[in-house]
Amino acid sequence: MSSVGDLALRPWRGADAAAVLAAFAAPGMERQADDPVDSHAAASRWIARRAAERDAGAAYAFAVVDEDGTALGNASVSAVNPTHGTGWVSYWTTPPARGRGVATYACSALARWAFEELSLFRLELGHRTNNPASCRVARAAGFAAEGLQRQKLAYDGVRYDVELHARLASDRVSFGDARRPESHL
């Protein structure tokens, strides 16, 4: 990939199972899934759950892909509440994609899509305070820090503080080259 401009978002496909399996093999990625993604069948189930959530209007997950269609990560909006116009953003990237602007692109493109296509007004996200890279992504994608959620998450018996960020549809933030995801909804 030569630049962020070569990236796109698209819904996950069954053919992405090998990429999902490889992504979840990275240390720490087990925290990104409700069930272990430790086999091709488990990766296929993970993709099928994303499609079912999209069909139900509950969550929308997109693969972040390069110009060759290689999946480099995930960006999703879940906990979609049409009454209040809110949603929860999450994202992850594969180890080779980290530090290359992939997550920032994905977060920005997803925000644009959620504001325009879902008519959401407020998007929130959170990251452990010991994850400065995720904080940089949130800020670069136009999500303002709003506060600290003390000891919100627990991993391996350790509690972690979470910094909450939000972005409003009315915020004046450039979307840069955050092209719209393919719409297969």
N, C-alpha and C positions, 0 to 999 in steps of 0.2 A: 504494500500500500504506500503510495507516494505522498498522500495528503489526506486530511480529514474529509476533503471534498469527494473522495472515492468511497465513502461509506454510505450505507443506506439501512433503513429499518424495514423489516418485513415480518409477517407472522411466521412462527415456527412451523416447520414442515417435518413430516415423518422421516424424510431423507436426512434430517439434521441429527438423528439419534447418535451417530458416532461422535459428532462434535460435542453434543451435550454430555455424553459419557466422558469424553476427554476433559471437558471443562470441570466436571465434578470430581475428577481424580486429583485436582490441585488441592494442596493443603488449605484447610479453612473453608472450602466450598461446601462442605457438608452442612454448614449453618444456613445455606441459601435454599435448602429443600426440606420439606416436611418429612419425606421418606428418603432413605438412602438411594442414590443414583449410582449403583455399582455394577450394572450390567446393561447390555443393549436393550433388554426388555424393560428395565427400570427407566432408562432414558426415553424409550418410546412411550411409556406411561406418563412420564413427566410432560412430554410434548402433548399427549392426548388431554391431560388435565388443563393445560394452557388453552387448548381449543375449546374444551367444555366451558371453562370460565368465560371465554370470549363469547361463546354462544349464549350464555346465561346473562351477559351484560354485567358481570361481577368484576372482571379483571381483563386487562388487555396486555399480553406479553408479545414482545417483538424480538427477533434475532437481529443483532447488529452485525451486518455483513460487509465484507470488502468487495471490490469490483469483481472478484472471482466467485462471489457467493459464499465464501468461507465465513462461518459463524465465528465472531470474535467476542460475543457477549450477549447480554440480555438487558432489556429495559422494559419495565412494566409499570402500569398504573393499576392498583387494586383498591379494594374498599371503596369502590365508586359509589357515591351517594348523589343521585340526580336531584333529589330534593334540595340539598344544600350546595350542590355543584362542587363537591370535593372528591379528592382521590389521594391515594398514597403511592408515591413513586419509589421504585427500587431499581437497582442496576448492579450488574457484575460484568467483569471481563475476564477472558482467559489470561493466564500469565504472560504469553507473548504479546498480548495487546495492551498491557498495562503501561502507563506513562507515555502513551502516544496520542492522547486526545480522544480515544474511542469512547470512553464513558461520558466525557463532557458532551461530545456530539450526540450520543444516544439520549442523554438526559434532556438536552435542549430540544432535540427533534421530537421526543416523546411529549414534552410539555406543549410544544406548538400543536401537535396532533390532538392532545387531550383538550386543549382550549378550543380549538377550531371544530373538531369532529364530535366530541362528547359534550361540548358547551360547558365544561367545568370552569369554575372560577378560581378555586384554591387547590393547589397541589402541595402536599407535605412530603417530607422525607426525613429520615434520621440516620445518624451514624454514630458508632462508638467514638467517644472522645479520644481514644488512643488510635484512631484511624485518620491521620491528617490528610492522606491522599483522597479519601472520600469527601472530606470537608472541602478540599480544593475543587473537586468535581462539582459539588453542590453550588459553591459560590460562583464558579466559572459559568455554570448553566443558569445563573440568575436567581438562585434560591437564597434568600436572606436568612441569616441565623436569627432564631426567635427565642431560644432559651435552652435550658438544660433540664433533661429528665433524669433525675438521680436514680442510679442503680436499676435502670429499667430492664436491662438484658442480663441473662445468666448463662454463661458457657463454662462447662467443666467445673462447676462449683464456684465460679468467680462472677461477681456482679459488676456490670459496666454502666457508666453514665452514658447517656445518649444526647447529642446536640440535635435539636429540632430545627429544621429549615422549612421555609415555605416560599412559594411563588404564586402570585396572583395574576389573573389574566390581564388586569389593569396595570401591572408593573411595566415600566418602560425598559424592556430588555431586548437587545438585538438577538435574533435567531441565527445570525450569521449564515452558514451554509447548511443549516439544519433542514434539509429537504423533508418533505412529507413522507411518512411511511407508506408503503403500498397498502391500499385499503382493500382488505378481503373480509370485511366484517359484515 
